[in-house]
Amino acid sequence: MQENQLRFRQIHMDYHTTQHIAGVGAEFDPDEFADTLAKAAVDSVTVFGRCHHGWLYYDSKKFRDRIHPNLAYKHLLRDQIRACHKRNIRAPIYLTIQWDHLLSRQHPEWITLNPQGQQNGTPPYEAGFYNHLCVNSPYRQFLEEHVAEVFDLLPVDGLFLDIVQAVDCSCQNCRNLMAAAGVNAANDTERQAFALKTINDWKREMTAHIRKFSKDCTIFYNAGHVGPRDRQIADAYTHWELESLPGGGWGYLHFPATQRYARNLGLDSMGMTGKFHTSWGDFHSFKNPAALQFECFMMLALAGKCSIGDQLPPDGKICKHTYDLIGSVYREVAAKESWCSQAEPVVDIGVLTPEEFNADGGLPPAVFGATRMLQEGGHQFDFIDSKSPLGKYKVVILPDTIPVAPALAAKLEKFVAGGGKLIASFKSGLNEAGDAFALKCLGVDFVGDAPFSPDFIMPAGEIGRDLPKTEHVMYTRGLQVKLRKGAEALASTRVPYFNRTWEHFCSHRHTPSAHKRGGPGIIQKGNCIYFMHPIFTEYADVTPRWCKQLLLNALDILLPQPLIRHDGPSTVVATLNRQKTEKRLALHLLHYIPQRRGQHFDTIEDVIPLHDLTLSIKAPKKLKSVRCVPDGAELAFTQHDGRINFTLPKLEGHQIIELAL
Ligand SMILES: [Zn+2]
């Protein structure tokens, strides 16, 4: 079970405040501050020790020249914490790490350098405090003393250490250390590996340092994302905070994809959105209430806690209207959270994340394609990596670009031999060289790239259910494969008259089908189904419904009894969590529709109710009751063939349904 259970209703209270504004904190009133939070049902707030401008908001003894020069309220941080503690509100402290504008100006030699020898981050004549400082510089010593002083002067519930990233640095300190460690600094891969080791070593050292002062304060190092890279350093953290503001560039798929991975790393986790319309520092903006509801309730549905970002204005007067908005959501969270505490996700499917194998560390589109397709299909799934145990999954999916090294091949072959089901697509299952299938269970041999693209899949039989039996374009080039013994083509491709080139082309886009058979398109061998096209990336790109339908049909073949079935639209999100001690399941249903209303901006304004939603849940034994919670309305249900069936009269936004075991 997860340790360090976080609170459910948290605020991340930014306070990056320049010295070019006077009267900093002049309007701060500790009781008004904490009463406003308490009234909005907030139970934890992260408050500011040191900001990206480089200023301190407490009465430092050691670093008096770093105290904000216009700080009108001398003990701002201390009194924020005291007022919160009086109302049983936790108050962890925020400290910036790699971005500090003041120190970057005072010690330009501490700024990380890119391989061209230039400073990383904001150029001199642009606004912004984004120069990354190097922890291999004497800055490391400053951080140690700074943290020690914070413990000396203030009560510390936890530390949120911000901007802690592996930065590819070629400063003189890093080059000396690389030389001493025998690292070839001129080699990009070796240098980047050194950068990752640098930051991980620093985190472990800092956690050990913090533990000298507190055995149990929470510790989190923020890099704006949590992924497979963080597994190796989880011991330095007490929990995960998944910074993911849908309007701030993360989008609406980043949180569900990331949380479905992070929640399996053995630590408690929270989502972090913002009250801002767009992103951090968007003063005087307000998120649409429906969007804030969706974002917070999604965190609960995915077994996480909630955090909402805000920024206190320079004068320190908390915005009542912001907390009217936040309170409207957090009071609902408060009513729901007893069905969310110690919640463990119940899932059928483990999706190996292509992120683990992506050299640049970003999230490949196949992650978002898989998230969308499975969520829209009502499936219950985690993202996993090559180190995750597979025992709890009925189906493992390898989307598009999962190279399979010998150890992973052995693990997956064993899983399939033991009755596990496997779906792979495109290059997933190939060896690391990419020239042969390492996964023999897929039943295919590698020939090369598909000779035609786009080509066309011809739906047939069970895999083609609900699709017209005619060519469907597959936009992205697949692989040419041959069937091995015992494998069967569930669907084959048709090829165009020719590939579109300047010498021969037809009409505006791709060449139509010549109605000639190509190769096998979807192949089954026993427990495994293989798609030769990159269906997950393609769905992330242009969302052809037939790609999703083919995947859902493959799942119907391999997983005839999924945990949840419903007859709602594809915009319903359904998740299932178990509370062991309460002996119950909590089914979360959400219906909010993010819309592209700005050219590059998705939002939600309206909650569109659904009526008479029919649900069928795979239930292990006789259920005692089915109730809508927290209001408690009982729902009539029938139970047969290992499933319980009932109708929800109305779904308006978010509904938890308690299944008492
Ligand atoms: Zn460096």
Residues whose N, C-alpha, C, O or C-beta is under 5 A from the ligand:
A	BS01	ZN	T112 C134 N136 C169 S170 C171 C174
